[in-house]
Amino acid sequence: MTVTVVGIGGSIRSDSQSERALRVALEGARELGASTIQYSGPELVLPFYDPSVPERTDVAKRMVEDLRKADGVILVSPGYHGTVSGLVKNALDYIEDLRDDDRPYLDGRAVGTITAAYGWQAAVNTLAAVRSIVHALRGWPTPLGAAINSAQVKFDGDGACSDDDVDRNLRMIGRQVVEFARRQASHLDVN
C-alpha cells in the first residue's frame, strides 16, 4: 500500500528553519516508501479562511483536496510569541472544508507535530498548541513530537541538521505517520 503524507509548515520566508525541519520529517516518511506533498513558504499565504465564502484559491483547493486523500499529515509551525504562527493556523483553518466528508477533518489520520522557535519556552508551548489543534481536528498526534530550539539547532542550506538526535527524531516522526497509516489501512481492510 502506498501511503500519502501531506506536510504543512514553515513561514512566509522560503527555506526557513521550520520548513527545513518539515523536509527532514517528510524524508523520514519517504524512507518507508510514502509519497509526500509539501505546502510551505509562499504556498501558505492564503486569504483568511472564511467558511461563508465558498470560493477558494487554486492553492487552497489543491491543499484541501490533498488533505482529503491523505493517509497522514505532518505539521510544522514556527513559534511566534509562544504559539502557532498565524500563517500555519490559517492554513489549518481550511481543514474546516472537510467537515462534511465521510472522514471529517483529520479523522483517523496520524499527524506528526513539530515546532521550531528561538528558545525552549516558545518551542514547547507551540508544540502543545499544535497537538491541541490536532486533537480538535480529530487527528492522532504521533507519540513523538519535536520542539526545536533554533538558538541551538540549525539546518544548513542542504537541509542537514546540526544535531543528530533532532535529525533522528524528525525522521522518526515521519516514519511514525507512515506506520500508523499502514496499521489503520490494514485494520479497515479487516473490518
ABEGO torsion letter per residue (X at the ends): XBBBBBBBEEBABBGBAAAAAAAAAAAAAAAAGBBBBBBBEAAABBBBBBAABABBBAAAAAAAAAAAABABBBBBBBBBGGBBBAAAAAAAAAAAAAAABABBEABGBBBBBBBBBBEAAAAAAAAAAAAAAAAAAGBBBBABBBBBBAAABBBBAAGBBABAAAAAAAAAAAAAAAAAAAAAAAAAAAX
